[in-house]
Amino acid sequence: MKSLVGCLSTIWWLVLLLFYPVKPTYSESQAIDLSKYHHYEDVEALFKKLESEYPTLARLGSIGQSTKGRELYYLQISDNVSAIEEGEPMFKYVANIHGNEAVGRQLVIFLAQYLLKNYHSNTRVKTLVDSTNIFLMPSANPDGFENSRLGIKSKGNDDTCEGILGRQNANSVDLNRNFPDQFRQTSNFGIQKETQALMDWIESNPFVLSANLHGGSVVASYPFDDSKGHKLTDVYSKSPDDAMFR
């Protein structure tokens, strides 16, 4: 059984790697095109290609389908991807739950390629993959992403990034605010297909840590950061672990 300290240390390196990767050791001809955003079909093709090229390290999976029937894909990466190894922590990145927030989506796509193509040549990467069961989901809202538009402006201001086209799912529901919370067990819009698939996935796997990647303002969200009146500002809502967060 791996120690808790060892598990957390490994996962911390995985978090840092997303934002501070070392220089790749594979050739530019092997790399995914970094000059554009990648649509649903692009991600599907890339992940299938990576699974084919690294069958012992990568496994393509889906937790369900979006409102419009697109697969909610993830790529699992581990040194023995076909088995659950005792004591090996399960970690996941989920991005693009707001369909027009695309930076996290791209980072997860690039990270998948980076880990696999550097596994045999980079000690740091090999250690991460050998000691962690990694799940990378580039988009929890593929319908929203496909509905978004590059460089959209709003309010007639060329400097703004406040356009919301594609933020919600195909039913015009904000998936990030569609989960049950401590004050209400059902959403006003009903639990969406994407939300239910995520909840089922989370409840059926012992993930020890995860991150949900957004784009926009710098913000830290804490568990149970809501209030009975669902006010958006000027309300302090304690969680059961309030003392620890302080």
N, C-alpha and C positions, 0 to 999 in steps of 0.2 A: 504494500500500500504506500503510495507516494505521500510525503508529508504535505500538510496544508501550506506551509511556507514555500515549499518547492513548487507546488501547483500555482500559487498566486504569483510567484516570481516569473514563472513561465508565461502566464497569461498577461502579466504586466508588459513583458517584452513584446507580446503580440499586439497589444494596444499601441505601444510606442512605434512599432514597425509600420503601422498604417500611416502614421503622420511623419515619421522620420526614417524612411527606408534607406538602406545602403545601396550603393551603385550596383545595378544588375550585372550579372556575369554572362548573360546570354546575349546573342547578337541582336542588333536592331532589326534584322530581317525576321526574327522570331517574334518580335513584340507586337502587341495589339496597337492599332493606330491611336495615338494619344491626341490627335488633333480634332476629334469630334466626340459628341455624345453617342452612345450605342443603344440602339433600339432593341425591342424585345427579340426580334429574329437574330440580331447580332449576338446578343448574350446567349441565347439558346445554342447557336452554332459554336460560339467560343467554348462554352462549358462542355458541350458534347465532344469537341476536339480535345480539350484538356483531359477529359475522362478517358478518351481513346488513347492518348499519348502516355498517360500515367495511370494505368489501370489498378496498380497496387496502392496508389496514393490518393486518387480522386474518385468520387462517386457523385453523379448527378442525381438529385432527388427533387421532389415537389411536395409541398405540404397541402396542396389543393389548387383550386382555380379561382381566378378573379371573377367579378361580375360578368365580364364579357368573355369568359372562358379561357383566358390566358393562364398558363401554369405559373404558380408561385414557386419559382425555382430556387434551389440552394445548391451549392457545391460543398460537399464534405471533403475535408483534407486531413489525412492522418497517415502514419507510416504503415498501418495495417487497417485500411479503410473498411474492410469487410467484416471486422470483428470489433466488439466492445471490450476494451482492455480494462481490467480491474484497476481502479485508482487513477485512471487517466481522466483529467478534467475535460468536460465538454464546454466549449465556448462558442458563442455565436455573435456575428455582426448582422444586423438587419438595417437596410437603408431604404430611402425613397418611399416611406409611408405617405409622405406628401409628394405627390407625383411631379410637381414642378421644382422640387429641391433635389437637384441631380448630382451635386458634387459627391455626396456620400455614396451614391450608386456607382459612380465611376471609380471611386477609391476602392470599393469592395471588388469590382471587376479586376482592377489592376493588381490588387493584393492576391487574388486567386492565382493569376498568372505568375506573379512574382514568387510566391511560395513554391510553386511546382517547378518552375524553370530554374530556380536557384537551389533546389533541394540537394542535388548531388555535388554542388560546388561551393556552398556557403555554410560554414559550420553553425552560424547563428540560426539560419533558416532550418537546417536539419534538426537542430535541437528542439525548436518550436514544434515542428511537424511530428517528430518522434515522441514528444511528451504531452501533446495536446490533441484532443479531438475537435477539430475546427469546422464550424459551419458558417458559410458565407452566403447570405441572401441579398443580392443587389437591389431587389425591388419588391416591396410589400404592396405596391400599388402600380402595377404595370399599365393598367388602363389609364390612370391619371397621367403617367409619364407620356404615353402616346398621344394624349390630348393636349399636352403642354406645347408651348412654342418657344423656340430659342430667341432670347433677347427681347421678350415682350415688355412693352412699356405701359404705364398707366397714368392717369391724371394729366396727360399731356406734358409730362416732365421727362426729358431725355435721361436724367440722372437717376430715376427711380427704378427699383427692382420690386415693386409692390404688386405686380400682376399676379393674379391667383388662378389663371386658367391652368387646369390640370392638377391643382392642389388636392382636390377631392377625388373620390372614386367615380365610377360610371353612374352611380346613383346620387351623385352630388352630396356625398357624406364625407366628412372629415374623419378618416379612419383613426387618426391619432387621438381623437376624442370620442371614439366609439366603444371603448372598453368599459365594462362595469367598474365602479370604484367603491370607496367605503361608504358613500352616501346614497348611491343608486345602483341597483343591480342590472338595470336594463337601460339601453340608450333610447332617447326620444325618437330615433330613426330606425330602431331595430338593429340587432347585431348583424353586421354585414358579412358576406361570405369570406372576405379577406380577414376580417377580425376574428371570426370563429376559427378559421384555419390556423391562425397564429396562436390563439388560445389553446387549441387542441394540441398543437405541436409543442408548445411550452409545457403543458401539463403532462404530456406523455414522455418527456425526456428530462433527465436530471442535469440540466444546464447549471453550471456553478456561477457563471457570469456572462453578461451579454452587454451589447451596446446598440442603441438605435441612433443612426446617423441622420442628422437634419442639415439644412443649409439656412443661412441667414444670420440672425443675431447670436451673440455669445451668451448662452444661458445654461444654468445648471438646474435640472428638475429633480426634486426629491420625491420619494414615495409618498402617496396620499397628499399631494400638493393641491388640495381642493378644499372647498368649504361647503357647508350645508346650503348656503344661498347661491353657490356657484358663481361668486363674484370673481372677476378677472384680476382685480388689483386691490391692494391695501387690506388684505386679509391674511393673517398668519394661521396656518392650518397645521397643527401638530400631528406628527405620525407617532405610532407607538414607540418608535426608536428616536424620538426627538433629541434626547440627551446625547446619543451617539453622534448624530449629525452635527450637533453643536460642537 
